[in-house]
């Protein structure tokens, strides 16, 4: 088989797995998601592959189904909860070869004001921890807590996740405020999320130092902003 044929076959296989996993997390059978993930692990699928190529795209599918009214907010919330629990379950395996905690820098991760789900931040946090970052995660947006944290703790970077256009004005305001009150005068700001995938030009409008479209690019950008060597982990 040619390399292009193999790539298409792998893409079809991955799409099928994402589809099956999505149906499992939407199933009324609460044991279905865990059973499906255990079978994938038994077949040799790595924790990194699960997180990046199964959990993350399934979360995007949920978001799209919510936008098109194929799933209710309640269904999406329950399904996202399944992904979060499974993420916690595979986390020890994923972090088994982590760099020393705090050896890369200190990072605060949160979502933009108005965002309903923090799954994206949870996934990104796993990758940053694995890369040696001391990660502080604010899963529920709260401006008072956010500004108090950057005021009291010297973070090297703050990362925001945003998925909806209507949340951009509030995010722009929060980024300016973070820079004003930060204990670190040279704090760097990254933004990622589904919205930036389709509208990368928002980076300049938001006044951020970098944007990231996935976990690996987020780490790469954060390391570059810190002026340190690039990825050390495979």
N, C-alpha and C positions, 0 to 999 in steps of 0.2 A: 504493500500500500504506500502511496506517495505521502510526503510529509503533510501536504495540504489536506489529503483525504483523512489522515490520522487526526489532524487538528479538528476537522469537522465532526469526526466520530466522537472525539473527546468532548467537544462542545455540546453535542446532542446528549451524551451521557450525563454531563453536568447539569444541563437544563432539565433533564428528566428527574434527576435526584432532587433538585431544588423544587420542582413541581410536587414530587411525592412527599418531600418534607413539609412543604407548605400545607398540603392536605392533611398531614398528620397533626400539625399544630392547630389546625382548625377543626379537627375531629372532636366529637363529644367524648371519645375514649381518651381519658387523660393519660393512659399508659402508652398511647401510640407514639408520641414524639420521642420518649426515652427509648422505647423498643427499637425505633427506626435508627436512632443515633448509635445505639449499642451494636446494631448489625453493621453499620458502616464502619465503626471502629474495628469490629471483628474481621471485616474484609480488608483491613489495612489502611483505611483512610486516616490520614494524620489529623491531630487536633487543629493544626494550622489550616489545613484544607477545609475542615469542618467550619471553622470560624469565618474564613475568608470567602469560600466558594459555596457554602451551604447556608449558614446562619445569616450572613450579611445580605446576599441577594434575596433570601426569603423575606427578610424584613422589608426590602424595597418592594417586593411583590405585595405584601400586606398594605403598604402605603398606597400603592397604585389601586388596589382593590377598594380601599376606603374612599379614594378620590372619585372612583367611578361608581360608588354605591353598591359594589358587589359584596362588600363586607360592612357590617355595622362597626361603629366605634367600640362597642362592647366586645365584638368578636376579635377585632384587631388587638384590643387591650389584653384579652386572655391569651391570644396566640403569641403576642410579644412577651408575655409573662413566661410562657413555655420556653421561648428562646433564651430569656435571661437565666432561667433555672439551669438549662442545659449548658449555657456558657459558663456558669459557676462550676458545674460538674466537670467540664473538660479543662477548666483553667489550670489545675495542678499539673496536668499532663503537658499543656501548652507552655507553662512557665518552667518546666523542668530544666531547661538549659538557659535560664535567664542570666543576664549580666548582673553584677552586684548592684543592689538597690541604691539609687541615688548617685551612681557613678557617672551618669550622663547629664543629669540636671534635675530641676524641680518643675513640675508641670501641674497646672490647674486646668481641669476639663469641665465644661458645662454645656448646656444647650441655650439657644437664644430664647428670649422672652416670648412666651406664647406657644412654644413647641410642646406637643403633648407627650412625646415618647423620648426616652433617654437611651434607647438601645444602642444607637450609633456611638454615643460617648462611652458606653460600657465596653463595646468592642474595641474602640481605639485605645481605651485605658489598658486593656490586656496587652496590646502590642507595645505600648510605651513602657509598661512595667517590665516586660520581657527584654526590652532594650536597655534596661538599667535606670529608667527614670523613677524618681520619687513622685508618684502621681496622687494628687488630691482630686477627688471626683465629687462634683456637686450635681447630683442626679436630678434634683428638682430645682428649677430656676427660682432664685430668691435674690433680688438685687442687694438687699441689705447685707446678707451673708456673703455674697460675692465680693462686694467692695470691702467689707471688713476683712475677708481673707487676704486679698491682695495688699491691703493696708498693713496687716500684721506680719505676713509671711513673705519672704523674698523669693518670689517665683521667677524663673528664667523665662517661662512661656505660659501664656494662657490660650487655650483652645476652645473655640465655640463651634457648635454644630447647628446648622440652620437648614430647613427644608422648604419653608414657605416664603414667598415674596413679601407677604404682608408683615412679616416679622423683621424685615430688613431695617426700617427706620428705628425701631427700638434697639436692635443690635448695634447700629451705628452709634447711637447715643451711649450705649453701655461700653463700647470699645473706647470712646473718648474719655469716659469717666474712669475706666480702669487705668488708662495711661496717666490721668491726673492724680489719682490717689495711690498708685502703686508704690510700695516700699522700694522696689527696684526701678530706678529711673530709666533703665535701659530694657524694660520688659518688652518681650516680643509677642505679637498676637497672630495666631493662626485661625483660619476658619475653614470648615469642611462641611460636607453634607450634600444631599441630593440637589439642592438649588444651585450650588457652585458647579456641579457637573454640567448643567445646561446654560448657566450664565456666569462664566469665569470672569467677565468684565466687572462684576460686582466687587472684586477685590480692591480695585482702586477707589470705588465709591465708598467702601466701608473703611478705608484707611488701614488695612491690615498689612502685615509684613509678608505673609505667604498664604496660599490656599492649598488644600490637599483634596484629592479625589478618592483616596483610599488610605488604608493604614500605613502601607509602606511609604507612600509619598509623604504622609504626615510626619513620619519619623525622619525621613530624609530632609525635609524642609526644616524641621526643628533642629536637627543636628547642624545644618548649614547656618542657621540663625545663631546658633551657639558658637559657631566657628570651630567645631570639633570634627573628628574623623567621621566618615560615613558608616553605614551599617556594619556591625560586627557579627551579627547573628544571621544564619541562613533562614 
